[in-house]
């Protein structure tokens, strides 16, 4: 049975981020590692590792994670629930805005004037000198130029394999590298979807070399 989405809508966050004059991007560093696992739950993360990594015959040592795992299916939900609990406890205008603008360990907000932006930053940070000094900042997988105030998709060198080694699996692999949450590249990336549809209709195998007329399309 499906359940309602726990995370905020990514498209709405991006749109709100572009609506006002002053934009703020926040990334919670090592967010997952800051949430501890209850003692009784740690056995579920048990793993074995060589006591001597240079000797494959050495005895195995048992380890357990003490914090939630990055990449586990349940981790984003646990992180989201934890952050929302802390934001609810703060009960301020800033915390209410952050709840709306939160996505996993990122927060994207925009404010209408400099005073509001300064107050937001002051209420958000408990220490000074934590601002990002780079011109280009990653925001939810995209690249934000803080000087020109433009957002671009990360550059991907597609189809960098040599002919005639292209298969259906390779086409899907390369096309899946495009991260475009707002669908801005759909007029271009949809061509790969049409090609995959054609390959399915013509019943090509995943690792079957495709005819040259298809590879050079």
N, CA, C and O of each residue as an XYZ file, in Angstrom:
868
protein
N       0.849     -1.196      0.000
C       0.000      0.000      0.000
C       0.880      1.240      0.000
O       1.785      1.361      0.826
N       0.618      2.167     -0.929
C       1.422      3.380     -0.993
C       1.006      4.334      0.116
O      -0.127      4.309      0.595
N       1.948      5.170      0.506
C       1.689      6.145      1.559
C       1.979      7.542      1.029
O       2.704      7.675      0.043
N       1.437      8.591      1.650
C       1.687      9.961      1.184
C       3.176     10.290      1.210
O       3.924      9.759      2.031
N       3.595     11.166      0.308
C       4.990     11.594      0.233
C       5.368     12.348      1.516
O       4.679     13.286      1.919
N       6.465     11.930      2.147
C       6.911     12.577      3.382
C       7.783     13.794      3.100
O       7.810     14.740      3.888
N       8.491     13.769      1.980
C       9.385     14.876      1.642
C       8.615     15.970      0.912
O       7.613     15.700      0.250
N       9.089     17.203      1.038
C       8.476     18.316      0.323
C       8.636     18.135     -1.184
O       9.553     17.457     -1.648
N       7.741     18.747     -1.931
C       7.788     18.655     -3.383
C       8.980     19.432     -3.927
O       9.110     20.632     -3.683
N       9.850     18.744     -4.665
C      11.093     19.338     -5.149
C      10.839     20.494     -6.104
O      11.523     21.516     -6.040
N       9.872     20.342     -6.979
C       9.579     21.403     -7.950
C       9.116     22.675     -7.249
O       9.542     23.772     -7.611
N       8.248     22.539     -6.252
C       7.757     23.707     -5.523
C       8.897     24.425     -4.795
O       8.925     25.654     -4.730
N       9.839     23.643     -4.247
C      10.979     24.251     -3.559
C      11.796     25.086     -4.523
O      12.169     26.214     -4.200
N      12.082     24.549     -5.715
C      12.859     25.283     -6.711
C      12.138     26.550     -7.165
O      12.767     27.595     -7.331
N      10.831     26.465     -7.365
C      10.074     27.634     -7.814
C      10.084     28.726     -6.754
O      10.304     29.895     -7.070
N       9.845     28.355     -5.493
C       9.884     29.360     -4.413
C      11.273     29.969     -4.286
O      11.416     31.152     -3.976
N      12.292     29.156     -4.527
C      13.686     29.622     -4.425
C      13.968     30.743     -5.421
O      14.859     31.562     -5.192
N      13.207     30.791     -6.543
C      13.464     31.778     -7.588
C      12.486     32.953     -7.547
O      12.563     33.834     -8.404
N      11.576     32.992     -6.585
C      10.516     34.014     -6.623
C      10.900     35.346     -5.988
O      10.337     36.378     -6.351
N      11.838     35.348     -5.056
C      12.178     36.587     -4.354
C      13.637     36.977     -4.609
O      14.414     36.191     -5.152
N      13.990     38.178     -4.217
C      15.267     38.762     -4.618
C      16.472     38.095     -3.970
O      17.496     37.898     -4.624
N      16.360     37.744     -2.688
C      17.513     37.202     -1.956
C      17.345     35.698     -1.734
O      16.344     35.244     -1.179
N      18.334     34.948     -2.173
C      18.271     33.485     -2.096
C      19.282     32.956     -1.081
O      20.394     33.471     -0.968
N      18.881     31.925     -0.349
C      19.737     31.315      0.664
C      19.727     29.802      0.484
O      18.669     29.178      0.399
N      20.923     29.226      0.426
C      21.063     27.777      0.296
C      21.771     27.225      1.522
O      22.823     27.727      1.918
N      21.196     26.195      2.119
C      21.761     25.587      3.324
C      21.909     24.086      3.136
O      20.991     23.416      2.663
N      23.056     23.573      3.505
C      23.307     22.128      3.411
C      23.772     21.659      4.789
O      24.780     22.139      5.309
N      23.041     20.728      5.369
C      23.403     20.206      6.691
C      24.540     19.193      6.527
O      24.335     18.113      5.974
N      25.708     19.536      6.997
C      26.894     18.701      6.781
C      26.783     17.373      7.536
O      26.499     17.339      8.733
N      27.018     16.273      6.795
C      27.020     14.918      7.365
C      25.759     14.675      8.191
O      25.820     14.161      9.308
N      24.622     15.051      7.622
C      23.355     15.011      8.368
C      23.027     13.619      8.896
O      22.642     13.475     10.056
N      23.176     12.598      8.062
C      22.804     11.250      8.480
C      23.656     10.764      9.655
O      23.170     10.060     10.541
N      24.927     11.150      9.648
C      25.832     10.675     10.690
C      25.558     11.314     12.045
O      26.073     10.853     13.063
N      24.753     12.366     12.064
C      24.434     13.042     13.328
C      23.256     12.394     14.053
O      22.919     12.792     15.168
N      22.633     11.401     13.426
C      21.468     10.759     14.041
C      21.856      9.364     14.510
O      22.137      8.484     13.696
N      21.872      9.167     15.816
C      22.305      7.896     16.380
C      21.240      6.813     16.295
O      20.040      7.088     16.321
N      21.711      5.578     16.194
C      20.817      4.423     16.209
C      20.646      3.927     17.641
O      21.612      3.864     18.401
N      19.432      3.580     18.001
C      19.181      2.997     19.309
C      20.000      1.708     19.450
O      20.183      0.971     18.482
N      20.481      1.450     20.649
C      21.343      0.287     20.901
C      20.722     -1.005     20.375
O      21.421     -1.834     19.793
N      19.429     -1.180     20.572
C      18.788     -2.437     20.180
C      18.605     -2.565     18.667
O      18.309     -3.649     18.164
N      18.780     -1.459     17.947
C      18.616     -1.496     16.490
C      19.941     -1.691     15.748
O      19.945     -1.904     14.535
N      21.034     -1.623     16.451
C      22.334     -1.648     15.779
C      22.692     -3.006     15.193
O      23.491     -3.087     14.260
N      22.105     -4.077     15.731
C      22.398     -5.402     15.189
C      21.929     -5.539     13.745
O      22.458     -6.361     12.997
N      20.954     -4.753     13.353
C      20.465     -4.816     11.976
C      21.467     -4.229     10.990
O      21.323     -4.413      9.782
N      22.472     -3.531     11.485
C      23.485     -2.944     10.615
C      24.830     -3.667     10.765
O      25.876     -3.145     10.380
N      24.780     -4.859     11.324
C      26.018     -5.610     11.592
C      26.718     -5.974     10.282
O      26.072     -6.324      9.294
N      28.053     -5.886     10.293
C      28.843     -6.267      9.130
C      30.164     -6.878      9.584
O      30.592     -6.699     10.724
N      30.795     -7.600      8.669
C      32.082     -8.233      8.961
C      33.173     -7.585      8.110
O      32.959     -7.220      6.954
N      34.353     -7.456      8.726
C      35.487     -6.856      8.014
C      36.761     -7.596      8.405
O      36.897     -8.076      9.530
N      37.685     -7.679      7.460
C      38.949     -8.358      7.738
C      39.708     -7.651      8.862
O      39.816     -6.425      8.877
N      40.228     -8.440      9.797
C      41.027     -7.840     10.868
C      42.344     -7.296     10.309
O      42.930     -6.373     10.875
N      42.802     -7.872      9.199
C      44.000     -7.401      8.507
C      43.644     -7.266      7.033
O      43.534     -8.269      6.327
N      43.465     -6.048      6.568
C      43.010     -5.842      5.194
C      44.038     -6.269      4.154
O      43.706     -6.419      2.978
N      45.280     -6.466      4.577
C      46.315     -6.925      3.646
C      46.369     -8.446      3.566
O      47.125     -9.007      2.772
N      45.566     -9.105      4.390
C      45.569    -10.570      4.432
C      44.134    -11.075      4.305
O      43.352    -10.995      5.252
N      43.796    -11.599      3.116
C      42.425    -12.043      2.871
C      42.032    -13.247      3.711
O      40.852    -13.590      3.786
N      43.016    -13.900      4.351
C      42.722    -15.066      5.184
C      42.625    -14.715      6.663
O      42.418    -15.595      7.499
N      42.772    -13.447      6.985
C      42.721    -13.040      8.395
C      41.300    -13.196      8.937
O      40.331    -13.246      8.179
N      41.199    -13.271     10.248
C      39.894    -13.454     10.887
C      39.000    -12.234     10.670
O      39.478    -11.119     10.459
N      37.698    -12.474     10.727
C      36.735    -11.394     10.513
C      36.394    -10.709     11.832
O      36.223    -11.358     12.864
N      36.299     -9.387     11.774
C      35.901     -8.594     12.929
C      34.473     -8.091     12.702
O      34.119     -7.690     11.593
N      33.666     -8.114     13.749
C      32.271     -7.678     13.641
C      32.139     -6.201     14.001
O      32.652     -5.754     15.027
N      31.459     -5.465     13.162
C      31.199     -4.047     13.411
C      29.690     -3.790     13.326
O      28.955     -4.549     12.695
N      29.241     -2.698     13.976
C      27.856     -2.258     13.876
C      27.839     -0.741     13.694
O      28.672     -0.028     14.253
N      26.889     -0.266     12.913
C      26.742      1.175     12.749
C      26.102      1.763     14.006
O      25.186      1.177     14.585
N      26.599      2.925     14.415
C      26.023      3.628     15.562
C      25.120      4.774     15.117
O      24.396      5.351     15.928
N      25.164      5.100     13.825
C      24.296      6.143     13.277
C      23.565      5.579     12.075
O      23.914      4.505     11.584
N      22.540      6.298     11.590
C      21.780      5.778     10.459
C      22.650      5.761      9.211
O      23.564      6.573      9.060
N      22.353      4.830      8.327
C      23.190      4.601      7.160
C      22.816      5.548      6.029
O      21.636      5.739      5.737
N      23.803      6.127      5.406
C      23.571      6.899      4.194
C      23.292      5.912      3.065
O      24.120      5.049      2.772
N      22.131      6.037      2.433
C      21.793      5.124      1.344
C      20.748      4.093      1.708
O      20.175      3.464      0.819
N      20.482      3.901      2.992
C      19.436      2.961      3.387
C      18.060      3.537      3.030
O      17.859      4.751      3.078
N      17.127      2.670      2.677
C      15.800      3.113      2.237
C      15.098      3.965      3.290
O      14.414      4.934      2.958
N      15.269      3.603      4.557
C      14.564      4.308      5.633
C      15.260      5.591      6.090
O      14.660      6.393      6.805
N      16.504      5.792      5.692
C      17.289      6.912      6.229
C      16.704      8.287      5.920
O      16.635      9.116      6.827
N      16.275      8.576      4.678
C      15.688      9.903      4.427
C      14.467     10.178      5.291
O      14.273     11.303      5.751
N      13.633      9.150      5.519
C      12.453      9.341      6.367
C      12.875      9.671      7.802
O      12.330     10.585      8.421
N      13.850      8.920      8.323
C      14.309      9.150      9.703
C      14.903     10.544      9.841
O      14.626     11.255     10.807
N      15.728     10.933      8.861
C      16.339     12.258      8.892
C      15.266     13.336      8.833
O      15.311     14.302      9.595
N      14.310     13.176      7.939
C      13.249     14.168      7.785
C      12.432     14.308      9.070
O      12.126     15.420      9.500
N      12.083     13.178      9.676
C      11.307     13.208     10.912
C      12.083     13.892     12.036
O      11.510     14.640     12.828
N      13.387     13.630     12.100
C      14.221     14.234     13.144
C      14.308     15.743     12.978
O      14.155     16.492     13.943
N      14.556     16.188     11.743
C      14.667     17.629     11.489
C      13.346     18.343     11.759
O      13.330     19.428     12.340
N      12.244     17.737     11.337
C      10.934     18.358     11.564
C      10.626     18.483     13.055
O      10.024     19.463     13.493
N      11.045     17.483     13.826
C      10.824     17.540     15.277
C      11.564     18.725     15.886
O      11.013     19.441     16.722
N      12.815     18.935     15.469
C      13.593     20.060     16.001
C      13.019     21.398     15.528
O      12.970     22.360     16.295
N      12.585     21.457     14.267
C      12.025     22.706     13.750
C      10.701     23.027     14.443
O      10.415     24.192     14.719
N       9.900     22.012     14.724
C       8.646     22.227     15.450
C       8.911     22.761     16.856
O       8.170     23.598     17.372
N       9.989     22.256     17.463
C      10.320     22.691     18.823
C      10.743     24.164     18.849
O      10.531     24.858     19.844
N      11.344     24.638     17.746
C      11.779     26.043     17.693
C      10.577     26.985     17.614
O      10.541     28.009     18.296
N       9.593     26.634     16.779
C       8.342     27.384     16.676
C       8.565     28.872     16.412
O       8.044     29.723     17.133
N       9.345     29.177     15.371
C       9.577     30.561     14.954
C       9.178     30.699     13.490
O       8.909     29.709     12.810
N       9.144     31.947     13.013
C       8.825     32.176     11.602
C       9.866     31.533     10.691
O       9.531     30.983      9.642
N      11.131     31.605     11.101
C      12.206     31.025     10.302
C      12.082     29.506     10.259
O      12.241     28.896      9.201
N      11.796     28.896     11.409
C      11.685     27.435     11.436
C      10.493     26.969     10.593
O      10.549     25.910      9.968
N       9.422     27.755     10.578
C       8.264     27.408      9.758
C       8.620     27.470      8.274
O       8.190     26.621      7.494
N       9.408     28.480      7.884
C       9.849     28.593      6.497
C      10.775     27.441      6.125
O      10.686     26.890      5.028
N      11.653     27.089      7.039
C      12.588     26.006      6.783
C      11.871     24.680      6.593
O      12.293     23.858      5.780
N      10.799     24.467      7.328
C      10.023     23.228      7.175
C       9.480     23.114      5.753
O       9.433     22.024      5.184
N       9.070     24.245      5.186
C       8.548     24.252      3.819
C       9.642     24.066      2.778
O       9.405     23.497      1.712
N      10.841     24.548      3.090
C      11.936     24.595      2.119
C      12.947     23.465      2.298
O      14.005     23.468      1.669
N      12.620     22.505      3.154
C      13.536     21.403      3.473
C      13.367     20.241      2.505
O      12.248     19.818      2.212
N      14.495     19.727      2.009
C      14.473     18.503      1.196
C      15.678     17.663      1.588
O      16.812     18.006      1.252
N      15.440     16.569      2.293
C      16.484     15.689      2.856
C      17.406     16.530      3.742
O      16.997     16.919      4.836
N      18.639     16.824      3.306
C      19.546     17.613      4.149
C      19.836     18.987      3.534
O      20.831     19.627      3.873
N      18.968     19.432      2.638
C      19.144     20.732      1.983
C      17.944     21.630      2.261
O      16.811     21.164      2.382
N      18.224     22.936      2.360
C      17.170     23.926      2.532
C      17.417     25.060      1.539
O      18.491     25.663      1.535
N      16.428     25.348      0.701
C      16.519     26.447     -0.260
C      15.418     27.446      0.051
O      14.237     27.106     -0.015
N      15.791     28.670      0.388
C      14.809     29.697      0.735
C      15.092     30.973     -0.044
O      16.215     31.194     -0.498
N      14.082     31.803     -0.196
C      14.283     33.126     -0.793
C      13.467     34.143     -0.003
O      12.384     33.839      0.499
N      14.006     35.355      0.098
C      13.353     36.406      0.887
C      13.324     37.695      0.088
O      14.134     37.898     -0.817
N      12.366     38.581      0.436
C      12.111     39.732     -0.421
C      13.081     40.883     -0.208
O      13.276     41.684     -1.122
N      13.702     40.998      0.975
C      14.626     42.117      1.185
C      15.829     41.676      2.017
O      15.851     40.586      2.589
N      16.816     42.551      2.064
C      18.081     42.227      2.725
C      17.921     42.042      4.228
O      18.582     41.193      4.824
N      17.049     42.830      4.840
C      16.837     42.708      6.291
C      16.274     41.330      6.639
O      16.715     40.701      7.601
N      15.310     40.869      5.866
C      14.734     39.547      6.117
C      15.773     38.450      5.931
O      15.814     37.480      6.687
N      16.614     38.620      4.907
C      17.658     37.626      4.649
C      18.669     37.587      5.789
O      19.114     36.514      6.196
N      19.030     38.767      6.305
C      19.988     38.843      7.411
C      19.400     38.217      8.671
O      20.098     37.500      9.387
N      18.135     38.477      8.947
C      17.487     37.908     10.127
C      17.386     36.384      9.994
O      17.603     35.646     10.955
N      17.055     35.940      8.797
C      16.976     34.505      8.544
C      18.321     33.846      8.853
O      18.379     32.835      9.553
N      19.396     34.426      8.325
C      20.728     33.861      8.530
C      21.132     33.881      9.993
O      21.725     32.925     10.492
N      20.807     34.983     10.689
C      21.163     35.091     12.107
C      20.421     34.061     12.943
O      21.007     33.428     13.821
N      19.131     33.894     12.673
C      18.338     32.922     13.425
C      18.738     31.487     13.099
O      18.626     30.592     13.937
N      19.206     31.283     11.869
C      19.550     29.935     11.426
C      20.884     29.473     11.993
O      21.004     28.338     12.453
N      21.882     30.341     11.965
C      23.246     29.930     12.356
C      23.563     30.351     13.773
O      23.263     31.472     14.183
N      24.174     29.443     14.520
C      24.572     29.748     15.897
C      25.997     30.270     15.964
O      26.451     30.735     17.009
N      26.700     30.189     14.836
C      28.067     30.705     14.807
C      28.272     31.464     13.507
O      27.578     31.220     12.520
N      29.226     32.384     13.512
C      29.491     33.194     12.330
C      30.540     32.511     11.453
O      31.087     31.467     11.809
N      30.806     33.122     10.301
C      31.810     32.629      9.344
C      31.488     31.222      8.847
O      32.392     30.408      8.663
N      30.218     30.936      8.630
C      29.842     29.628      8.096
C      29.300     29.748      6.672
O      28.802     28.769      6.118
N      29.392     30.926      6.079
C      28.850     31.135      4.744
C      29.759     30.536      3.670
O      30.983     30.528      3.801
N      29.139     30.042      2.622
C      29.863     29.487      1.492
C      30.541     30.616      0.723
O      29.902     31.613      0.387
N      31.840     30.460      0.444
C      32.590     31.508     -0.231
C      32.785     31.229     -1.716
O      33.331     32.071     -2.429
N      32.357     30.075     -2.195
C      32.517     29.725     -3.595
C      31.469     30.439     -4.453
O      30.355     30.712     -4.005
N      31.858     30.731     -5.698
C      30.932     31.362     -6.634
C      29.846     30.382     -7.064
O      28.674     30.741     -7.169
N      30.256     29.134     -7.310
C      29.319     28.112     -7.737
C      28.957     27.215     -6.548
O      29.838     26.679     -5.877
N      27.678     27.060     -6.301
C      27.187     26.268     -5.172
C      26.237     25.199     -5.694
O      25.364     25.490     -6.512
N      26.401     23.967     -5.229
C      25.486     22.900     -5.613
C      24.212     22.988     -4.785
O      24.263     23.073     -3.558
N      23.081     22.968     -5.459
C      21.793     22.986     -4.768
C      20.928     21.857     -5.325
O      20.465     21.913     -6.464
N      20.722     20.837     -4.504
C      19.880     19.704     -4.886
C      20.271     19.132     -6.238
O      19.414     18.826     -7.067
N      21.571     18.990     -6.453
C      22.071     18.353     -7.670
C      22.274     19.290     -8.843
O      22.824     18.879     -9.865
N      21.845     20.538     -8.728
C      22.057     21.527     -9.787
C      23.157     22.500     -9.361
O      23.594     22.488     -8.210
N      23.600     23.342    -10.299
C      24.695     24.274    -10.001
C      24.166     25.708    -10.033
O      23.606     26.159    -11.033
N      24.358     26.414     -8.913
C      23.878     27.791     -8.780
C      25.065     28.740     -8.833
O      25.976     28.652     -8.010
N      25.052     29.651     -9.806
C      26.047     30.709     -9.904
C      25.535     31.868     -9.063
O      24.603     32.566     -9.463
N      26.146     32.074     -7.892
C      25.642     33.081     -6.952
C      25.932     34.507     -7.405
O      25.355     35.449     -6.862
N      26.814     34.687     -8.388
C      27.112     36.024     -8.905
C      26.124     36.401    -10.009
O      25.520     37.473     -9.968
N      25.964     35.515    -10.994
C      25.027     35.775    -12.091
C      23.602     35.398    -11.721
O      22.658     35.758    -12.424
N      23.442     34.665    -10.604
C      22.141     34.176    -10.153
C      21.466     33.338    -11.232
O      20.315     33.572    -11.600
N      22.211     32.361    -11.726
C      21.659     31.425    -12.709
C      21.821     30.000    -12.183
O      22.749     29.700    -11.432
N      20.906     29.139    -12.589
C      20.954     27.729    -12.197
C      21.113     26.886    -13.458
O      20.359     27.050    -14.417
N      22.079     25.994    -13.456
C      22.329     25.154    -14.620
C      22.395     23.686    -14.207
O      22.675     23.358    -13.053
N      22.135     22.828    -15.162
C      22.250     21.397    -14.944
C      23.719     21.018    -15.002
O      24.475     21.563    -15.807
N      24.124     20.082    -14.146
C      25.508     19.633    -14.141
C      25.876     19.075    -15.512
O      25.101     18.329    -16.110
N      27.055     19.433    -16.009
C      27.502     18.987    -17.324
C      27.734     17.486    -17.313
O      28.377     16.949    -16.410
N      27.203     16.817    -18.326
C      27.385     15.372    -18.475
C      27.887     15.104    -19.883
O      27.254     15.514    -20.856
N      29.026     14.416    -20.003
C      29.551     14.040    -21.307
C      28.907     12.728    -21.725
O      29.374     11.646    -21.373
N      27.822     12.848    -22.483
C      27.066     11.666    -22.872
C      27.730     10.921    -24.018
O      28.399     11.507    -24.870
N      27.525      9.620    -24.011
C      27.967      8.771    -25.103
C      29.444      8.969    -25.436
O      29.820      9.213    -26.583
N      30.259      8.855    -24.404
C      31.698      8.990    -24.599
C      32.339      7.643    -24.899
O      33.544      7.476    -24.712
N      31.541      6.675    -25.364
C      32.070      5.369    -25.745
C      32.283      5.353    -27.247
O      31.653      6.112    -27.984
N      33.168      4.491    -27.689
C      33.511      4.451    -29.099
C      32.624      3.460    -29.849
O      32.273      2.400    -29.332
N      32.274      3.829    -31.072
C      31.573      2.902    -31.943
C      32.503      1.741    -32.265
O      33.713      1.955    -32.328
N      32.008      0.525    -32.471
C      30.592      0.152    -32.501
C      30.224     -0.632    -31.246
O      29.800     -1.783    -31.350
N      30.376     -0.040    -30.068
C      30.189     -0.768    -28.804
C      28.926     -0.361    -28.055
O      28.824     -0.609    -26.853
N      27.972      0.250    -28.726
C      26.785      0.741    -28.039
C      25.706     -0.342    -27.989
O      25.357     -0.949    -29.001
N      25.188     -0.562    -26.772
C      24.105     -1.522    -26.551
C      22.927     -0.813    -25.913
O      23.030      0.356    -25.544
N      21.809     -1.512    -25.780
C      20.637     -0.929    -25.126
C      20.958     -0.578    -23.678
O      20.514      0.451    -23.169
N      21.726     -1.433    -23.021
C      22.096     -1.174    -21.626
C      22.921      0.114    -21.524
O      22.723      0.909    -20.605
N      23.845      0.317    -22.469
C      24.706      1.504    -22.428
C      23.902      2.774    -22.686
O      24.171      3.808    -22.075
N      22.922      2.711    -23.580
C      22.086      3.885    -23.850
C      21.299      4.270    -22.597
O      21.226      5.449    -22.251
N      20.711      3.283    -21.916
C      19.964      3.561    -20.687
C      20.891      4.123    -19.611
O      20.520      5.048    -18.889
N      22.087      3.567    -19.506
C      23.064      4.027    -18.511
C      23.423      5.489    -18.737
O      23.428      6.282    -17.796
N      23.725      5.847    -19.983
C      24.141      7.216    -20.284
C      22.982      8.191    -20.101
O      23.168      9.280    -19.558
N      21.778      7.806    -20.553
C      20.630      8.698    -20.434
C      20.249      8.936    -18.982
O      19.755     10.009    -18.637
N      20.476      7.937    -18.124
C      20.112      8.046    -16.705
C      21.058      8.953    -15.933
O      20.778      9.302    -14.786
N      22.167      9.339    -16.542
C      23.119     10.223    -15.864
C      22.634     11.666    -15.817
O      23.173     12.481    -15.068
N      21.623     11.982    -16.609
C      21.105     13.355    -16.642
C      20.182     13.571    -15.446
O      19.150     12.911    -15.323
N      20.557     14.499    -14.569
C      19.707     14.827    -13.424
C      19.020     16.149    -13.719
O      19.662     17.199    -13.739
N      17.731     16.096    -13.943
C      16.975     17.264    -14.366
C      15.626     17.281    -13.651
O      14.604     16.990    -14.272
N      15.600     17.621    -12.339
C      14.375     17.520    -11.544
C      13.231     18.400    -12.029
O      12.067     18.084    -11.785
N      13.542     19.497    -12.709
C      12.497     20.395    -13.190
C      12.065     20.082    -14.618
O      11.141     20.709    -15.135
N      12.721     19.122    -15.260
C      12.349     18.756    -16.621
C      12.732     19.785    -17.664
O      12.140     19.816    -18.743
N      13.722     20.639    -17.363
C      14.117     21.697    -18.292
C      14.756     21.145    -19.567
O      14.716     21.786    -20.617
N      15.340     19.965    -19.470
C      16.010     19.379    -20.626
C      15.145     18.365    -21.364
O      15.629     17.678    -22.264
N      13.877     18.264    -20.994
C      13.013     17.265    -21.623
C      12.971     17.340    -23.151
O      12.936     16.293    -23.797
N      12.973     18.537    -23.757
C      12.952     18.585    -25.220
C      14.140     17.862    -25.859
O      14.062     17.405    -27.000
N      15.247     17.766    -25.102
C      16.436     17.072    -25.623
C      16.494     15.629    -25.131
O      16.694     14.705    -25.919
N      16.315     15.441    -23.813
C      16.480     14.108    -23.233
C      15.383     13.133    -23.645
O      15.568     11.920    -23.550
N      14.239     13.652    -24.105
C      13.145     12.769    -24.505
C      13.532     11.920    -25.712
O      12.935     10.868    -25.941
N      14.519     12.359    -26.483
C      14.955     11.587    -27.645
C      15.507     10.236    -27.219
O      15.297      9.231    -27.898
N      16.221     10.213    -26.081
C      16.761      8.946    -25.583
C      15.630      8.008    -25.171
O      15.740      6.793    -25.332
N      14.539      8.572    -24.636
C      13.385      7.748    -24.234
C      12.696      7.153    -25.454
O      12.276      5.996    -25.445
N      12.589      7.962    -26.499
C      11.992      7.452    -27.738
C      12.852      6.331    -28.325
O      12.336      5.333    -28.826
N      14.182      6.517    -28.252
C      15.084      5.494    -28.774
C      14.952      4.203    -27.977
O      14.917      3.119    -28.558
N      14.878      4.307    -26.641
C      14.710      3.111    -25.824
C      13.395      2.413    -26.152
O      13.337      1.184    -26.185
N      12.346      3.185    -26.393
C      11.053      2.598    -26.751
C      11.164      1.804    -28.055
O      10.598      0.719    -28.185
N      11.901      2.361    -29.012
C      12.097      1.673    -30.293
C      12.869      0.375    -30.106
O      12.545     -0.642    -30.719
N      13.901      0.414    -29.250
C      14.704     -0.781    -29.021
C      13.894     -1.884    -28.362
O      14.083     -3.062    -28.667
N      12.989     -1.510    -27.455
C      12.108     -2.504    -26.839
C      11.173     -3.105    -27.879
O      10.956     -4.316    -27.906
N      10.621     -2.246    -28.736
C       9.699     -2.747    -29.762
C      10.388     -3.705    -30.723
O       9.783     -4.663    -31.204
N      11.666     -3.435    -30.999
C      12.415     -4.292    -31.919
C      13.099     -5.454    -31.205
O      13.823     -6.234    -31.824
N      12.859     -5.564    -29.882
C      13.273     -6.709    -29.070
C      14.787     -6.942    -29.074
O      15.244     -8.081    -29.167
N      15.556     -5.863    -28.974
C      17.009     -6.002    -28.835
C      17.335     -6.405    -27.397
O      16.689     -5.937    -26.459
N      18.337     -7.272    -27.222
C      18.779     -7.675    -25.891
C      19.580     -6.569    -25.235
O      20.068     -5.655    -25.900
N      19.711     -6.665    -23.895
C      20.412     -5.612    -23.152
C      21.851     -5.434    -23.612
O      22.325     -4.302    -23.715
N      22.550     -6.517    -23.889
C      23.974     -6.436    -24.225
C      24.253     -6.783    -25.687
O      25.383     -7.101    -26.056
N      23.231     -6.718    -26.496
C      23.381     -6.988    -27.934
C      23.871     -5.717    -28.629
O      23.296     -4.642    -28.454
N      24.953     -5.855    -29.430
C      25.447     -4.696    -30.156
C      24.392     -4.226    -31.149
O      23.836     -5.022    -31.906
N      24.128     -2.937    -31.137
C      23.094     -2.382    -32.008
C      23.634     -2.138    -33.416
O      24.830     -1.901    -33.585
N      22.775     -2.191    -34.415
C      23.203     -1.904    -35.784
C      23.799     -0.486    -35.875
O      23.405      0.415    -35.135
N      24.738     -0.315    -36.783
C      25.429      0.985    -36.899
C      24.465      2.122    -37.201
O      24.683      3.247    -36.749
N      23.393      1.851    -37.962
C      22.458      2.944    -38.289
C      21.766      3.454    -37.037
O      21.382      4.622    -36.974
N      21.598      2.573    -36.014
C      21.022      3.023    -34.744
C      22.088      3.681    -33.885
O      21.825      4.692    -33.234
N      23.286      3.117    -33.878
C      24.357      3.690    -33.047
C      24.725      5.099    -33.468
O      25.147      5.898    -32.631
N      24.578      5.418    -34.715
C      24.961      6.756    -35.199
C      23.784      7.708    -35.258
O      23.906      8.820    -35.772
N      22.617      7.272    -34.724
C      21.429      8.135    -34.751
C      21.633      9.378    -33.885
O      20.738     10.217    -33.789
